[in-house]
Amino acid sequence: MNITIVDGFAPTNEQAVATFEQELGCRLPEDYRAFLLEHNGGQPELTVFDMNSSLMPDDQSMIHYFFTLDPASEYYEIRNEIKVYTDETRIPLELLPIACDPGGNIICLGIRGEQRGKVYFWDHEFELEAEEEGDLYYNVSCCGSSFQAFVESLSPESELDAE
């Protein structure tokens, strides 16, 4: 996987990833699994991506940090993020929080069903509307057909809103 991490976490290993998959009750998509084994989260050099949101067309966001499996991490530990977003049913259960943007939005990975393997943007600005609509996907948009495609679409901050 071609991604440069400029601020990372302690390395992980196959056993830690397999244990995490057991906790989730599913195997992670292979491209994301490879990312965890190689980088275990962190801040990427290229950060900007298109949100592809019907609520905010043509908007972009940026990756602040990819979450880590490192249990010693004070911030950005993926299990803590799962508790905040999935256990409280703020995001759909088919989605795994894998990163955040600087504004508190979450980038998720589909791990089950037709969402499996795709990358999604969860916009916290519309969380109340999603609750009112009774639709957890109201504030969710697909921003990558796979984790690999999403990573390959990242661009430098200098290109933020350059369109």
C-alpha positions, 0 to 999 in steps of 0.5 A, spaced: 500 500 500 502 506 497 501 511 503 506 515 507 505 516 515 508 522 518 506 521 525 504 514 527 503 509 532 507 503 535 507 497 530 502 491 530 502 484 528 498 479 525 496 476 532 493 483 534 489 484 528 486 477 528 484 478 536 481 485 533 477 481 528 475 476 533 472 481 537 468 484 531 466 477 529 468 478 522 475 478 518 477 485 516 477 487 508 484 485 506 487 492 504 485 495 510 488 489 514 494 490 510 494 497 512 494 496 519 499 491 519 504 496 515 502 502 519 497 501 525 494 508 524 497 515 524 497 521 520 498 521 513 502 525 509 496 526 504 490 528 507 484 531 503 479 527 500 472 528 497 466 527 501 461 525 496 456 528 500 449 529 498 448 534 504 454 538 502 455 537 494 463 538 492 465 539 499 472 536 501 475 534 508 481 531 510 484 525 514 486 528 521 488 521 524 487 513 522 485 510 528 490 505 531 490 498 535 495 500 540 492 499 546 497 504 549 495 510 545 492 515 549 488 518 543 485 515 536 485 507 539 480 504 535 476 500 540 475 507 544 472 510 537 468 503 537 465 505 544 463 512 542 460 511 535 458 504 534 456 502 541 452 508 542 449 506 535 451 513 532 453 510 526 451 504 522 453 497 525 456 495 518 461 501 519 467 501 523 470 507 525 477 508 522 479 515 522 477 522 524 477 529 520 479 535 524 472 537 525 470 531 529 467 527 523 468 520 522 471 516 516 468 509 516 470 502 513 464 497 511 465 491 514 459 487 513 453 486 508 453 490 501 457 496 505 463 491 506 470 494 503 467 501 502 469 507 505 464 512 508 464 519 511 460 520 517 458 527 518 456 529 525 453 536 523 447 532 521 447 527 526 440 530 529 437 530 522 439 522 522 436 521 528 430 525 527 429 521 520 430 515 523 436 513 518 443 512 520 445 513 513 442 520 512 449 523 514 453 518 511 456 518 504 460 513 500 467 516 499 471 510 496 469 504 493 475 500 497 480 502 502 486 502 497 482 506 492 480 511 498 488 512 500 490 513 493 485 518 492 488 522 498 491 529 496 495 534 499 492 540 503 494 545 498 489 542 494 483 543 499 478 546 495 482 548 489 477 545 484 
